Amino acid sequence: MAFTIRVAVPDDFTAVGEVTVRAYLSGGHLHEGSTYVQTLADASRRAEGAELWVAADDADGRVLGTVTFAAPGTPFHEIAEAGEADVRMLAVDPAAQGQGIGEALMVRCLERARALGLTGVALSTQPSMRAAHRVYERLGFVRVPERDWQPMPGIDLLAYRRDLTEPEPAA
């Protein structure tokens, strides 16, 4: 499947929210009654407070995946420290998973961070998101347990960081 990574436009926002919620629910990373469903579904808010990227199907323009890139000083900047960007809400439509879309979105975030002259990229992930962990590690992210945190009781998040001052990992 051929796809293009691009900045989301307002016509994408509904699909971005649906893909994000569907990916989190189908992966068992969220339950239907969670208040986080509204946050995941609200793509327009993410686009206002960060850079919202999509992977769009080249054949029909359908949103296949999405990621939120939060530069320093933006509202979605969460666990990143000075000189780092945050990557948030990486999601790939369950029907399109396993085709390199999540990795391509993450590579785009790394490229964007380098273009901004940042020294690193940080992210939080649930322990159950093992497929995503493999992508992060393949791209040179390492666990930083000292940044692990709980946004609310019972929700444990693991932290990863990619140092952009180091050479690219071998493929």
Sequence and secondary structure as in RCSB ss.txt:
>XXXX:A:sequence
MAFTIRVAVPDDFTAVGEVTVRAYLSGGHLHEGSTYVQTLADASRRAEGAELWVAADDADGRVLGTVTFAAPGTP
FHEIAEAGEADVRMLAVDPAAQGQGIGEALMVRCLERARALGLTGVALSTQPSMRAAHRVYERLGFVRVPERDWQ
PMPGIDLLAYRRDLTEPEPAA
>XXXX:A:secstr
  EEEEE  GGGHHHHHHHHHHHHHHTTSS TT THHHHHH HHHHHHHSEEEEEEETTT  EEEEEEEE TTST
T  S  TTEEEEEEEEE GGGTTSSHHHHHHHHHHHHHHHTT SEEEEEE TT HHHHHHHHHTT EE GGG EE
EETTEEEEEEEEETTS     
